[in-house]
Amino acid sequence: MSDLPLIQADRAVPPPAATTTTRGRGRRLRLLSGTDRVVITLMVLVPLLLVVGLVWLPAGATVLLSGTNWDGIGPLGEIDWVGLKNYDDVVNIYPPFVPAVQNNLLWLAALFVVATPFGMFLAVLLDKEIRGSRFYQTALYLPVVLSLALIGFVWQLIYSRDQGLLNALLGTQTDWYGDPNVNIWAVLLAAGWRHVGYIMLLYLAGLKGVDPSLREAAAVDGSSEASTFFRVVFPVMRPINIIVLVVTVIESLRAFDLVWVINKGRNGLELISALVTQNVVGEASRIGFGSALATIMLVVSLVFITLYLFTVMREDRR
């Protein structure tokens, strides 16, 4: 009789949760057939190989080649290591580099100060479910679908010196793409036209995810719409803001198609991406020198991408 309470106590003790979870996972793994395991392996392995082969290996090769004087023609065994000489030449004896950096910074400022706030403003308006909002969303997002090269041809119809719409309205004969004093501003307007739609879509998606109770609470406290947005809604969209910052920086660095279609990145439209192309695939064929320029772009991009990943991972931990 004295052993009965001990037996009942043993029966009352539940099994450890970890053991139950482990058994459940093991049971699910045993349910996977050989075909399922092959499919899962391929789904992980194929994208991984593509990312490594198309992103990481070329990026690593670019960094290594930036320390050489290879011209892309001789065998790899004859490559001479020059260390940081290419970087020194880029900064000190390469005249287009400074104008390219200035234009890239100007591109970033124009997108960040003008196009991005305007895209956010359009997103706020469309979030109010005004009449025809679907049409406006489609019309504003349509330029994003087009490539920058095609956008350059579209805006050529507006900027053409002889038959352009802008000169016809102003009654002038300005060469908007050819004049180095104005062509960068003309190109920035075309690029901003495309960027606005992209930012509008990002912020519109962020606004749809904001809890309506936050706005209702702010309205009860007597807060205006502008104050509610900047003090309540905008801080809540912090992950979206980081994404927009990274996208804007990358867009300013990878701006290539538009200027290359116009004049191959010369005559006032120098950009770092265009200089990379001129040196790698141009007549000069200076692979090492062009790789040094590309590495500079890579480092700047990685700074903002790291900031984005750090923010995302910190949000996931909360």
C-alpha positions as CSV (number, residue, x, y, z in Angstrom):
1,M,0.0,0.0,0.0
2,S,2.9,2.4,0.6
3,D,4.1,2.0,-2.9
4,L,0.7,3.1,-4.5
5,P,1.2,6.9,-4.0
6,L,4.7,6.7,-5.6
7,I,3.3,4.9,-8.6
8,Q,0.5,7.5,-8.9
9,A,3.0,10.3,-8.6
10,D,5.1,8.9,-11.3
11,R,2.1,8.6,-13.6
12,A,1.2,12.2,-12.9
13,V,4.6,13.6,-14.0
14,P,4.2,14.8,-17.7
15,P,6.9,13.9,-20.2
16,P,9.5,16.7,-20.8
17,A,8.4,19.1,-23.5
18,A,11.8,18.9,-25.3
19,T,11.5,15.1,-25.6
20,T,8.0,15.5,-27.1
21,T,9.2,18.1,-29.5
22,T,12.2,16.0,-30.5
23,R,10.1,13.0,-31.1
24,G,7.7,15.0,-33.2
25,R,10.5,16.4,-35.4
26,G,12.0,12.9,-35.8
27,R,8.6,11.5,-36.7
28,R,8.2,14.3,-39.3
29,L,11.6,13.6,-40.8
30,R,10.9,9.9,-41.0
31,L,7.7,10.8,-43.0
32,L,9.8,12.4,-45.8
33,S,10.4,10.1,-48.7
34,G,13.7,9.9,-50.6
35,T,12.2,12.0,-53.4
36,D,11.2,14.7,-50.9
37,R,14.7,14.9,-49.5
38,V,16.2,15.2,-53.0
39,V,13.7,18.0,-53.9
40,I,14.5,19.9,-50.6
41,T,18.2,19.4,-51.2
42,L,18.0,20.8,-54.7
43,M,15.8,23.7,-53.6
44,V,18.6,24.7,-51.2
45,L,21.6,23.8,-53.3
46,V,20.7,25.2,-56.7
47,P,20.0,28.8,-55.4
48,L,23.1,28.6,-53.2
49,L,25.3,27.6,-56.2
50,L,23.7,30.4,-58.3
51,V,24.4,33.0,-55.7
52,V,27.9,31.8,-55.1
53,G,28.7,31.5,-58.8
54,L,27.0,34.7,-60.0
55,V,27.6,37.0,-57.1
56,W,30.2,36.0,-54.6
57,L,32.8,34.5,-56.9
58,P,32.7,37.5,-59.4
59,A,32.8,39.9,-56.4
60,G,35.8,38.1,-55.0
61,A,37.6,38.0,-58.4
62,T,37.0,41.7,-58.8
63,V,38.6,42.5,-55.5
64,L,41.6,40.3,-56.3
65,L,42.0,41.7,-59.8
66,S,41.9,45.3,-58.5
67,G,45.4,44.7,-57.2
68,T,46.8,43.7,-60.6
69,N,47.6,45.3,-63.9
70,W,45.9,42.7,-66.1
71,D,44.6,43.9,-69.4
72,G,42.3,40.9,-70.0
73,I,44.3,39.5,-72.9
74,G,47.4,37.8,-71.5
75,P,47.3,34.5,-69.6
76,L,46.5,34.5,-65.9
77,G,50.0,33.3,-65.1
78,E,51.5,36.6,-66.4
79,I,49.4,38.8,-64.2
80,D,51.6,41.2,-62.2
81,W,50.6,42.2,-58.6
82,V,50.7,46.0,-58.1
83,G,49.0,46.2,-54.7
84,L,47.2,49.4,-54.1
85,K,48.6,51.2,-57.1
86,N,45.3,51.2,-59.0
87,Y,43.5,52.8,-56.1
88,D,46.2,55.5,-55.9
89,D,45.9,56.1,-59.7
90,V,42.1,56.3,-59.5
91,V,42.3,59.0,-56.8
92,N,45.3,61.0,-58.0
93,I,45.8,60.8,-61.7
94,Y,42.4,59.8,-63.2
95,P,40.6,63.1,-64.1
96,P,37.1,61.6,-64.6
97,F,37.0,60.1,-61.1
98,V,36.2,63.3,-59.2
99,P,33.4,64.4,-61.5
100,A,32.0,60.9,-61.4
101,V,32.0,61.0,-57.6
102,Q,30.3,64.4,-57.6
103,N,27.7,63.2,-60.0
104,N,27.0,60.1,-58.0
105,L,26.6,62.2,-54.8
106,L,24.3,64.6,-56.7
107,W,22.3,61.6,-58.0
108,L,22.0,60.4,-54.4
109,A,20.9,63.8,-53.1
110,A,18.3,64.3,-55.8
111,L,16.8,60.9,-55.2
112,F,16.9,61.2,-51.5
113,V,15.8,64.8,-51.0
114,V,13.3,65.2,-53.9
115,A,12.2,61.9,-55.4
116,T,11.9,59.9,-52.2
117,P,9.8,62.4,-50.2
118,F,7.6,62.9,-53.2
119,G,7.1,59.2,-53.6
120,M,6.2,59.0,-49.8
121,F,3.7,61.9,-50.3
122,L,2.0,60.1,-53.1
123,A,1.8,56.9,-51.0
124,V,0.1,58.8,-48.2
125,L,-2.5,60.2,-50.7
126,L,-3.2,56.8,-52.2
127,D,-3.5,55.2,-48.8
128,K,-6.6,57.3,-48.3
129,E,-8.5,55.2,-50.8
130,I,-9.3,58.1,-53.1
131,R,-11.4,57.5,-56.2
132,G,-9.3,56.0,-58.9
133,S,-6.5,55.0,-56.6
134,R,-5.9,51.8,-58.5
135,F,-5.4,53.6,-61.7
136,Y,-3.0,56.1,-60.1
137,Q,-1.0,53.3,-58.6
138,T,-0.6,51.6,-61.9
139,A,0.2,54.8,-63.7
140,L,2.8,55.8,-61.2
141,Y,4.4,52.4,-60.9
142,L,4.6,51.9,-64.7
143,P,8.0,53.6,-65.1
144,V,9.5,51.2,-62.6
145,V,8.8,48.3,-65.0
146,L,10.7,50.0,-67.8
147,S,14.5,49.8,-67.9
148,L,16.5,53.0,-67.6
149,A,17.7,52.6,-71.1
150,L,14.1,52.7,-72.4
151,I,13.4,55.6,-70.1
152,G,16.2,57.4,-71.8
153,F,14.6,56.9,-75.2
154,V,11.2,58.0,-73.9
155,W,12.6,61.2,-72.5
156,Q,14.6,61.8,-75.7
157,L,11.2,62.7,-77.2
158,I,10.9,65.4,-74.6
159,Y,14.5,66.6,-74.6
160,S,15.2,66.5,-78.3
161,R,16.7,69.8,-79.5
162,D,14.9,70.0,-82.8
163,Q,11.6,68.1,-82.2
164,G,11.4,67.8,-78.4
165,L,8.3,68.7,-76.5
166,L,10.1,70.8,-73.9
167,N,11.8,73.1,-76.4
168,A,8.5,73.4,-78.3
169,L,6.8,74.6,-75.1
170,L,9.7,76.9,-74.1
171,G,10.5,78.2,-77.6
172,T,14.2,77.4,-77.2
173,Q,16.8,75.2,-79.0
174,T,18.5,73.8,-75.9
175,D,20.4,70.5,-76.3
176,W,19.3,69.1,-73.0
177,Y,21.3,65.9,-73.4
178,G,24.3,67.4,-75.0
179,D,25.0,70.6,-73.0
180,P,27.3,69.6,-70.0
181,N,25.8,72.4,-68.0
182,V,22.2,71.0,-68.0
183,N,22.4,67.4,-69.0
184,I,22.9,66.0,-65.5
185,W,19.7,67.8,-64.4
186,A,17.8,66.5,-67.3
187,V,18.9,63.0,-66.6
188,L,18.1,63.3,-62.9
189,L,14.6,64.3,-63.7
190,A,14.2,61.2,-65.9
191,A,15.7,59.0,-63.2
192,G,13.6,60.6,-60.5
193,W,10.4,60.0,-62.5
194,R,11.2,56.2,-62.3
195,H,12.3,56.3,-58.7
196,V,9.1,58.0,-57.4
197,G,7.0,55.1,-58.4
198,Y,9.3,52.6,-56.7
199,I,9.3,54.5,-53.4
200,M,5.6,55.1,-53.6
201,L,5.0,51.3,-53.8
202,L,7.3,50.6,-50.8
203,Y,5.7,53.2,-48.6
204,L,2.2,52.2,-49.6
205,A,2.9,48.6,-48.6
206,G,4.3,49.9,-45.3
207,L,1.2,52.1,-44.6
208,K,-1.1,49.2,-45.2
209,G,0.7,47.3,-42.4
210,V,0.3,50.1,-39.8
211,D,-2.1,49.3,-37.0
212,P,-5.2,51.5,-37.5
213,S,-5.6,51.8,-33.7
214,L,-2.5,53.9,-33.6
215,R,-4.1,56.5,-35.8
216,E,-7.3,56.3,-33.9
217,A,-5.6,56.9,-30.6
218,A,-3.7,59.9,-32.0
219,A,-6.9,61.3,-33.4
220,V,-8.6,61.0,-30.0
221,D,-5.7,62.9,-28.4
222,G,-6.4,65.7,-30.9
223,S,-3.3,65.2,-33.1
224,S,-3.5,66.5,-36.7
225,E,-2.9,64.3,-39.7
226,A,0.5,65.6,-40.3
227,S,1.5,65.3,-36.7
228,T,0.1,61.8,-36.5
229,F,2.1,60.7,-39.6
230,F,5.5,62.1,-38.5
231,R,5.2,61.2,-34.8
232,V,3.3,57.9,-34.9
233,V,3.1,56.4,-38.4
234,F,6.6,57.3,-39.7
235,P,8.5,55.8,-36.7
236,V,6.5,52.6,-36.9
237,M,7.7,52.2,-40.5
238,R,11.3,52.1,-39.5
239,P,12.1,48.9,-41.4
240,I,10.6,50.4,-44.6
241,N,12.7,53.5,-44.1
242,I,15.8,51.5,-43.9
243,I,14.9,49.6,-47.1
244,V,14.2,52.9,-48.8
245,L,17.6,54.3,-47.7
246,V,19.4,51.2,-49.0
247,V,17.5,51.1,-52.3
248,T,18.1,54.9,-52.9
249,V,21.9,54.5,-52.3
250,I,22.1,51.4,-54.5
251,E,20.1,53.2,-57.2
252,S,22.5,56.1,-57.2
253,L,25.5,53.9,-57.5
254,R,24.2,51.6,-60.2
255,A,22.9,54.4,-62.3
256,F,24.4,53.4,-65.6
257,D,21.8,52.5,-68.3
258,L,20.5,56.1,-68.7
259,V,23.9,57.9,-69.1
260,W,25.4,55.1,-71.2
261,V,22.5,55.3,-73.7
262,I,22.9,59.1,-73.9
263,N,26.6,59.6,-74.4
264,K,28.4,56.6,-72.7
265,G,29.0,58.6,-69.5
266,R,31.0,61.5,-70.9
267,N,30.6,65.2,-71.4
268,G,29.2,66.0,-67.9
269,L,27.5,62.7,-67.3
270,E,30.4,60.8,-65.7
271,L,29.4,58.2,-63.2
272,I,31.5,55.5,-61.4
273,S,29.5,52.7,-63.0
274,A,30.2,54.2,-66.5
275,L,33.9,54.5,-65.7
276,V,34.0,50.8,-64.7
277,T,32.5,49.8,-68.1
278,Q,34.8,52.1,-70.0
279,N,37.9,50.6,-68.5
280,V,36.7,46.9,-68.4
281,V,35.0,46.5,-71.8
282,G,36.1,49.7,-73.5
283,E,39.0,50.3,-75.8
284,A,41.5,50.7,-72.9
285,S,40.7,47.2,-71.6
286,R,42.3,47.8,-68.2
287,I,40.7,45.0,-66.1
288,G,42.7,45.8,-63.0
289,F,42.0,49.5,-63.0
290,G,38.3,49.0,-63.7
291,S,38.2,46.4,-61.0
292,A,39.5,48.9,-58.5
293,L,36.7,51.3,-59.4
294,A,34.2,48.4,-59.1
295,T,35.6,47.5,-55.7
296,I,35.1,51.1,-54.5
297,M,31.4,50.8,-55.5
298,L,31.2,47.4,-53.8
299,V,32.5,48.7,-50.5
300,V,30.2,51.7,-50.4
301,S,27.2,49.4,-51.2
302,L,28.2,46.9,-48.5
303,V,28.1,49.6,-45.8
304,F,24.4,50.3,-46.4
305,I,23.5,46.7,-47.1
306,T,25.1,45.8,-43.7
307,L,23.1,48.5,-42.0
308,Y,20.0,47.1,-43.6
309,L,20.7,43.5,-42.5
310,F,21.7,44.6,-39.0
311,T,18.3,46.5,-38.7
312,V,16.3,43.6,-40.0
313,M,18.0,41.0,-37.7
314,R,17.5,43.3,-34.7
315,E,13.8,43.6,-35.5
316,D,13.5,39.9,-35.8
317,R,14.9,39.4,-32.3
318,R,12.2,41.5,-30.7
